[in-house]
Amino acid sequence: MTTGTEETTRSWWSEHAELGVAALLGAVGVLVAVDTVAEGTLTAGSDSDPIGPGVVPLVLSAALLVLAALLTLDVLRGGHGEAEAGEDVDLDTPMDLRTVGMLAGVLIATAALIPVLGWPIAGTVLFAGAAYALGSRRLEIDLAVAATVSLVTWVVFDGLLGVDLPGGPLMGMLG
């Protein structure tokens, strides 16, 4: 049996649930700031980089902390997120564990395949597997779209942005 005080406390927290998001934003902001200071990247930059490598993380940290404070203030003043008006979800229906399990399996398989087969093939498995888990049964189209998206992301990240993604067996043919 619950007492009136417990119900009041629970009711207050359920009405102010967005404070959890604000706390998470604040915690991440503090973590980024502490990590930046601990790594010692606050030193002055060089001639080619006059502001130094610690500026962007500190700006990000400050932005996260300001957002956390503003969200906290808004929630305590009575603001809250509006429910999605167009959302057609029956909250009484249980979660589809089969779909969640298939998506988790696809993610784990992708993580295991990236070092062995490279991003283009592992990404194809990720995108096609996620499409299948979410109900698509057009295997040829799913594989073609997945391979295209995977190759384009690999070319953009590896070739244009300089972020080294493993190419696997395709490394010699494509890059």
MIDRENTI-629038 format. One record per residue: residue in three letters; z negated, x, y negated of N, C-alpha, C in turn; residue number from 1. Coordinates in steps of 0.05 Angstrom, whole numbers, plus 32768, in hexadecimal, padded with zeros to 4 digits. Layout:
<nodes>
<node ALA,<Z,X,Y>,<Z,X,Y>,<Z,X,Y>,NUM> ...
</nodes>
This chain:
<nodes>
<node MET,<8000,8011,8017>,<8000,8000,8000>,<8000,8012,7FE7>,1> <node THR,<8011,800B,7FD4>,<8012,801B,7FBC>,<8001,800E,7FA6>,2> <node THR,<7FF7,801E,7F95>,<7FE7,8014,7F7F>,<7FF9,8010,7F67>,3> <node GLY,<7FEF,8004,7F52>,<7FFE,7FFF,7F3A>,<8006,8019,7F2C>,4> <node THR,<7FF4,802D,7F2D>,<7FFA,8046,7F21>,<8011,8055,7F2F>,5> <node GLU,<8012,8054,7F4A>,<8027,8060,7F59>,<8042,8053,7F53>,6> <node GLU,<8042,8038,7F51>,<805B,802A,7F4B>,<8064,8030,7F2F>,7> <node THR,<8052,8032,7F1C>,<8059,8039,7F01>,<8065,8055,7EFF>,8> <node THR,<8058,8068,7F0D>,<8063,8084,7F0D>,<807E,8085,7F1A>,9> <node ARG,<8081,8078,7F31>,<809B,8077,7F3F>,<80B0,806A,7F2E>,10> <node SER,<80A9,8054,7F21>,<80BB,8045,7F10>,<80C4,8057,7EF8>,11> <node TRP,<80B1,8065,7EEC>,<80B8,8076,7ED5>,<80CC,808C,7EDE>,12> <node TRP,<80C7,8098,7EF5>,<80D9,80AD,7EFE>,<80F4,80A2,7F06>,13> <node SER,<80F5,808A,7F12>,<810F,807F,7F19>,<811F,8077,7F00>,14> <node GLU,<8111,8070,7EEB>,<811F,8069,7ED2>,<8127,8082,7EC2>,15> <node HIS,<811C,8099,7EC9>,<8122,80B2,7EBB>,<812C,80C7,7ECE>,16> <node ALA,<813C,80BF,7EE1>,<8146,80D1,7EF6>,<8158,80E7,7EEB>,17> <node GLU,<8164,80E2,7ED4>,<8175,80F6,7EC8>,<8166,810F,7EBF>,18> <node LEU,<814B,810D,7EBE>,<813B,8125,7EB8>,<813E,813A,7ECD>,19> <node GLY,<8144,8132,7EE6>,<814A,8145,7EFB>,<8162,8156,7EF5>,20> <node VAL,<8177,8149,7EEA>,<818F,8158,7EE3>,<8189,816B,7ECC>,21> <node ALA,<8179,8161,7EB9>,<8171,8173,7EA2>,<8161,818B,7EAC>,22> <node ALA,<814F,8186,7EBF>,<8140,819C,7ECA>,<8152,81B0,7ED9>,23> <node LEU,<8165,81A6,7EE7>,<8178,81B8,7EF5>,<8188,81C8,7EE1>,24> <node LEU,<8192,81BB,7ECC>,<81A1,81CA,7EB7>,<818F,81DF,7EAA>,25> <node GLY,<8177,81D8,7EA4>,<8164,81EC,7E98>,<815E,8203,7EAB>,26> <node ALA,<815A,81FD,7EC5>,<8155,8212,7ED8>,<816C,8225,7EDB>,27> <node VAL,<8184,821A,7EDC>,<819C,822B,7EDE>,<819F,823C,7EC5>,28> <node GLY,<819A,8230,7EAE>,<819C,823F,7E94>,<8188,8256,7E94>,29> <node VAL,<816F,8251,7E9C>,<815B,8266,7E9D>,<8164,827C,7EB2>,30> <node LEU,<816D,8273,7EC9>,<8176,8286,7EDD>,<818C,8298,7ED3>,31> <node VAL,<81A0,828D,7EC6>,<81B6,829D,7EBB>,<81AB,82B1,7EA7>,32> <node ALA,<819A,82A8,7E95>,<818F,82BA,7E80>,<817F,82D0,7E8D>,33> <node VAL,<816D,82CA,7EA0>,<815D,82DE,7EAD>,<816E,82F2,7EBC>,34> <node ASP,<8182,82E8,7ECA>,<8194,82F9,7EDA>,<81A3,830C,7EC7>,35> <node THR,<81AC,8301,7EB1>,<81BB,8312,7E9E>,<81AA,8328,7E92>,36> <node VAL,<8192,8321,7E8B>,<817F,8335,7E80>,<8178,834A,7E96>,37> <node ALA,<8173,8340,7EAE>,<816B,8352,7EC4>,<8181,8365,7ECC>,38> <node GLU,<819A,835D,7ECA>,<81B0,836F,7ED1>,<81B6,8383,7EBB>,39> <node GLY,<81AA,8380,7EA4>,<81AE,8394,7E8F>,<81C9,8393,7E82>,40> <node THR,<81D6,837C,7E82>,<81F1,837A,7E76>,<81F0,8374,7E59>,41> <node LEU,<81D9,8376,7E4C>,<81D6,8370,7E30>,<81DD,8387,7E1E>,42> <node THR,<81E5,839D,7E2A>,<81EC,83B5,7E1A>,<8205,83B0,7E0A>,43> <node ALA,<8208,83BF,7DF5>,<821F,83BC,7DE4>,<8238,83C2,7DF3>,44> <node GLY,<824E,83B6,7DEC>,<8267,83BB,7DF9>,<8273,83D5,7DF2>,45> <node SER,<828C,83D9,7DFA>,<829A,83F1,7DF4>,<82AF,83EB,7DDF>,46> <node ASP,<82C0,83FF,7DD9>,<82D6,83FA,7DC5>,<82E9,83E4,7DCF>,47> <node SER,<82EE,83E3,7DE9>,<8300,83CF,7DF3>,<82F3,83B4,7DF8>,48> <node ASP,<82D8,83B3,7DF9>,<82C9,839A,7DFD>,<82B1,839B,7DEB>,49> <node PRO,<82B5,8395,7DD1>,<829F,8399,7DBE>,<8287,8387,7DC1>,50> <node ILE,<828A,8370,7DCE>,<8273,835E,7DD0>,<8263,8363,7DEA>,51> <node GLY,<826E,8370,7DFD>,<825F,8376,7E16>,<8260,8360,7E2A>,52> <node PRO,<8259,8367,7E43>,<825B,8353,7E59>,<8245,833E,7E5A>,53> <node GLY,<8230,8342,7E4A>,<8219,832F,7E4C>,<821B,8317,7E3A>,54> <node VAL,<8230,8316,7E29>,<8231,8300,7E15>,<8238,82E6,7E22>,55> <node VAL,<824C,82E5,7E33>,<8255,82CC,7E3F>,<823E,82BF,7E50>,56> <node PRO,<8230,82CE,7E61>,<821A,82C1,7E70>,<8204,82B7,7E5D>,57> <node LEU,<81FF,82C5,7E48>,<81EA,82BC,7E35>,<81F3,82A3,7E26>,58> <node VAL,<820C,82A1,7E1E>,<8216,8289,7E11>,<8215,8272,7E25>,59> <node LEU,<821D,8277,7E3E>,<821B,8262,7E52>,<81FE,8259,7E57>,60> <node SER,<81EC,826C,7E58>,<81D0,8266,7E5C>,<81C6,8255,7E44>,61> <node ALA,<81CC,825D,7E2C>,<81C3,824E,7E14>,<81CF,8232,7E15>,62> <node ALA,<81E8,822F,7E1C>,<81F5,8214,7E1D>,<81E7,8203,7E32>,63> <node LEU,<81E1,820E,7E49>,<81D3,81FF,7E5E>,<81B7,81F6,7E54>,64> <node LEU,<81A9,8208,7E47>,<818E,8201,7E3E>,<818F,81EC,7E27>,65> <node VAL,<81A3,81EE,7E16>,<81A6,81D9,7E01>,<81AD,81BE,7E0D>,66> <node LEU,<81C0,81BE,7E21>,<81C7,81A5,7E2E>,<81AF,8199,7E3C>,67> <node ALA,<819F,81AA,7E49>,<8187,81A0,7E57>,<8173,8194,7E43>,68> <node ALA,<816F,81A0,7E2D>,<815D,8195,7E18>,<8168,817B,7E0D>,69> <node LEU,<8182,817A,7E07>,<818D,8162,7DFC>,<818C,814B,7E10>,70> <node LEU,<8192,8151,7E29>,<8191,813C,7E3E>,<8174,8132,7E41>,71> <node THR,<8161,8144,7E41>,<8145,813C,7E43>,<813D,812A,7E2C>,72> <node LEU,<8144,8132,7E14>,<813E,8122,7DFC>,<814B,8106,7DFE>,73> <node ASP,<8164,8105,7E06>,<8172,80EC,7E09>,<8164,80DA,7E1D>,74> <node VAL,<815D,80E5,7E34>,<8151,80D5,7E4A>,<8135,80CB,7E41>,75> <node LEU,<8126,80DC,7E34>,<810B,80D3,7E2B>,<810C,80BF,7E14>,76> <node ARG,<8123,80BE,7E06>,<8126,80AA,7DF1>,<8132,8090,7DFC>,77> <node GLY,<8136,808F,7E17>,<8140,8076,7E23>,<815D,8076,7E2C>,78> <node GLY,<816B,808B,7E27>,<8186,808D,7E30>,<8188,8090,7E4E>,79> <node HIS,<819E,8086,7E59>,<81A2,808A,7E76>,<81C0,8088,7E7C>,80> <node GLY,<81C8,8093,7E92>,<81E4,8092,7E9A>,<81EB,8076,7EA3>,81> <node GLU,<8202,806D,7E9A>,<820B,8052,7EA2>,<8217,8053,7EBE>,82> <node ALA,<8212,803E,7ECD>,<821D,803C,7EE8>,<823B,8039,7EE6>,83> <node GLU,<8248,8043,7EF9>,<8265,8042,7EFA>,<826E,8025,7EFE>,84> <node ALA,<827B,801A,7EEA>,<8282,7FFE,7EEA>,<8298,7FF8,7EFF>,85> <node GLY,<82AA,800B,7F03>,<82C0,8006,7F15>,<82BA,800F,7F32>,86> <node GLU,<82A3,8019,7F37>,<829C,8023,7F51>,<8298,800C,7F64>,87> <node ASP,<82A6,800C,7F7A>,<82A4,7FF7,7F8E>,<8298,8003,7FA7>,88> <node VAL,<827E,8007,7FA6>,<826F,8014,7FBC>,<8259,8001,7FC5>,89> <node ASP,<8258,7FFC,7FDF>,<8243,7FEC,7FEA>,<822C,7FFF,7FF2>,90> <node LEU,<8217,7FFE,7FE2>,<8201,8011,7FE6>,<81F1,800B,8000>,91> <node ASP,<81F6,7FF4,800C>,<81E8,7FED,8025>,<81F6,7FF9,803E>,92> <node THR,<820F,8002,803A>,<821E,800E,8050>,<8214,802A,8055>,93> <node PRO,<820F,8031,806E>,<8205,804D,8074>,<821B,8061,8070>,94> <node MET,<8212,807A,806D>,<8225,8090,8069>,<8236,8095,8082>,95> <node ASP,<824F,809C,807E>,<8261,80A1,8094>,<825D,80BE,809D>,96> <node LEU,<824B,80C2,80B0>,<8244,80DD,80B9>,<825C,80EB,80C6>,97> <node ARG,<826E,80DC,80D2>,<8286,80E9,80DF>,<8297,80F7,80C9>,98> <node THR,<829C,80E9,80B3>,<82AB,80F6,809E>,<829D,810D,8091>,99> <node VAL,<8283,810A,808C>,<8273,8121,8081>,<8274,8138,8094>,100> <node GLY,<8270,8133,80AE>,<8271,8148,80C2>,<828C,8156,80C3>,101> <node MET,<82A2,8146,80C2>,<82BC,8152,80C2>,<82C1,8164,80A9>,102> <node LEU,<82B8,815A,8092>,<82BB,816A,807A>,<82AB,8184,807B>,103> <node ALA,<8292,8182,8086>,<8282,819A,8089>,<828F,81AD,809C>,104> <node GLY,<829A,81A3,80B2>,<82A8,81B5,80C5>,<82C0,81C3,80B9>,105> <node VAL,<82CF,81B4,80A8>,<82E6,81C0,809B>,<82DD,81D6,8088>,106> <node LEU,<82C8,81D1,8079>,<82BD,81E6,8067>,<82B4,81FF,8076>,107> <node ILE,<82A6,81FB,808C>,<829C,8211,809B>,<82B4,8220,80A8>,108> <node ALA,<82C8,8212,80B2>,<82DF,821F,80BD>,<82EE,822F,80A8>,109> <node THR,<82F0,8224,8090>,<82FE,8232,807B>,<82F0,824C,8074>,110> <node ALA,<82D5,824A,8072>,<82C5,8262,806C>,<82C9,8278,8081>,111> <node ALA,<82CB,826F,809A>,<82CF,8282,80B0>,<82EB,828D,80B1>,112> <node LEU,<82FF,827D,80A9>,<831B,8285,80AB>,<8324,8297,8093>,113> <node ILE,<8318,8295,807C>,<8322,82A4,8065>,<8323,82C2,806B>,114> <node PRO,<830E,82CE,8075>,<8310,82EB,807A>,<8325,82F3,8090>,115> <node VAL,<832A,82E1,80A2>,<833B,82E7,80B9>,<8359,82E1,80B2>,116> <node LEU,<835D,82C8,80A8>,<8379,82C0,80A3>,<8381,82C0,8086>,117> <node GLY,<836E,82C4,8074>,<8374,82C4,8058>,<8373,82A9,804C>,118> <node TRP,<8374,82A8,8031>,<8372,828F,8023>,<8389,827C,8027>,119> <node PRO,<83A2,8284,8027>,<83B8,8270,802A>,<83B5,8260,8044>,120> <node ILE,<83AF,826C,805A>,<83AD,825D,8073>,<8392,824E,8074>,121> <node ALA,<837C,825B,806D>,<8362,824E,806D>,<8361,8236,8059>,122> <node GLY,<836E,823A,8042>,<8370,8224,802E>,<8380,820D,8039>,123> <node THR,<8395,8213,8047>,<83A4,81FD,8054>,<8393,81ED,8067>,124> <node VAL,<8383,81FB,8077>,<8371,81EE,808A>,<835D,81DD,807A>,125> <node LEU,<8352,81E8,8064>,<833F,81DA,8053>,<834B,81C0,8048>,126> <node PHE,<8362,81C2,803B>,<836D,81AA,802E>,<8377,8196,8042>,127> <node ALA,<8385,819F,8057>,<8390,818C,806B>,<8379,8180,807B>,128> <node GLY,<8364,8190,8081>,<834D,8185,8090>,<833D,8171,8080>,129> <node ALA,<833A,8176,8066>,<832C,8163,8054>,<833C,8149,8052>,130> <node ALA,<8356,814B,8050>,<8367,8133,804E>,<8364,8123,8068>,131> <node TYR,<8364,8130,807F>,<8361,8122,8098>,<8345,8115,809A>,132> <node ALA,<8330,8124,8093>,<8315,811A,8094>,<8311,8101,8082>,133> <node LEU,<8320,8101,806C>,<831D,80EA,8059>,<8331,80D4,805F>,134> <node GLY,<833F,80D6,8076>,<834E,80BE,807F>,<836C,80C1,8080>,135> <node SER,<8378,80D6,8076>,<8395,80D8,8076>,<839E,80DF,8092>,136> <node ARG,<83B3,80D2,809B>,<83BE,80D7,80B6>,<83DB,80E0,80B5>,137> <node ARG,<83E4,80EA,809E>,<8400,80F3,809A>,<83FF,8112,809C>,138> <node LEU,<83FD,811C,80B4>,<83F9,8138,80B9>,<840D,814B,80AC>,139> <node GLU,<8427,8144,80AF>,<843C,8155,80A4>,<843A,8157,8085>,140> <node ILE,<8436,8141,8078>,<8434,8141,805B>,<841A,814F,8052>,141> <node ASP,<8404,8149,8061>,<83EB,8156,805A>,<83ED,8174,805C>,142> <node LEU,<83FA,817E,8072>,<83FD,819B,8075>,<840F,81A7,8060>,143> <node ALA,<8424,8199,8059>,<8436,81A4,8044>,<8428,81A5,8029>,144> <node VAL,<841A,8190,8022>,<840C,8190,8008>,<83F5,81A5,8009>,145> <node ALA,<83E7,81A6,801F>,<83D1,81B9,8021>,<83DB,81D6,801F>,146> <node ALA,<83F1,81DC,802D>,<83FC,81F7,802C>,<8406,81FE,8010>,147> <node THR,<8412,81EA,8002>,<841C,81EF,7FE7>,<8405,81F4,7FD4>,148> <node VAL,<83F0,81E3,7FD5>,<83D9,81E7,7FC3>,<83CC,8201,7FC9>,149> <node SER,<83C9,8208,7FE2>,<83BB,8221,7FEA>,<83CB,8239,7FE0>,150> <node LEU,<83E5,8239,7FE4>,<83F6,8250,7FDB>,<83F6,8252,7FBD>,151> <node VAL,<83F8,823B,7FAF>,<83F9,823C,7F92>,<83DE,8247,7F87>,152> <node THR,<83C8,823E,7F92>,<83AE,8248,7F89>,<83AB,8266,7F8F>,153> <node TRP,<83B5,826E,7FA6>,<83B3,828B,7FAD>,<83C4,829C,7F99>,154> <node VAL,<83DD,8293,7F94>,<83EE,82A2,7F81>,<83E2,82A2,7F65>,155> <node VAL,<83D7,828C,7F5C>,<83CB,828B,7F41>,<83B3,829D,7F40>,156> <node PHE,<83A1,829B,7F53>,<8389,82AB,7F51>,<838F,82C9,7F57>,157> <node ASP,<839D,82CE,7F6C>,<83A2,82EA,7F75>,<83B7,82F8,7F63>,158> <node GLY,<83CD,82EA,7F5E>,<83E2,82F7,7F4F>,<83DF,82F6,7F31>,159> <node LEU,<83D8,82DF,7F26>,<83D7,82DB,7F09>,<83BC,82E2,7EFD>,160> <node LEU,<83A7,82DA,7F09>,<838C,82DE,7EFE>,<837F,82F8,7F07>,161> <node GLY,<838A,8304,7F1C>,<837E,831D,7F26>,<8365,831A,7F37>,162> <node VAL,<835F,8301,7F40>,<8348,82FC,7F51>,<8352,8300,7F6E>,163> <node ASP,<8348,8315,7F7B>,<8352,831D,7F95>,<8349,8309,7FAB>,164> <node LEU,<835B,82F8,7FB3>,<8356,82E6,7FCA>,<8365,82F2,7FE2>,165> <node PRO,<8358,82F2,7FF9>,<8365,82FE,8011>,<837E,82EF,8018>,166> <node GLY,<8394,82FD,801D>,<83AD,82F1,8024>,<83B1,82EE,8042>,167> <node GLY,<83A1,82FD,8052>,<83A4,82FC,806F>,<83BF,8306,8078>,168> <node PRO,<83CA,82FA,808C>,<83E4,8303,8097>,<83FB,82FF,8083>,169> <node LEU,<83F8,82ED,806F>,<840D,82E9,805C>,<840D,82FE,8046>,170> <node MET,<83FA,8310,8046>,<83F7,8323,8030>,<8410,8334,802D>,171> <node GLY,<841C,833D,8042>,<8434,834E,8040>,<844D,833D,8039>,172> <node MET,<844E,8324,8041>,<8465,8314,803B>,<8466,8309,801F>,173> <node LEU,<844E,8301,8014>,<844D,82F3,7FFA>,<8444,8305,7FE4>,174> <node GLY,<8434,8318,7FE9>,<8429,8327,7FD2>,<842C,8344,7FD5>,175> 
</nodes>
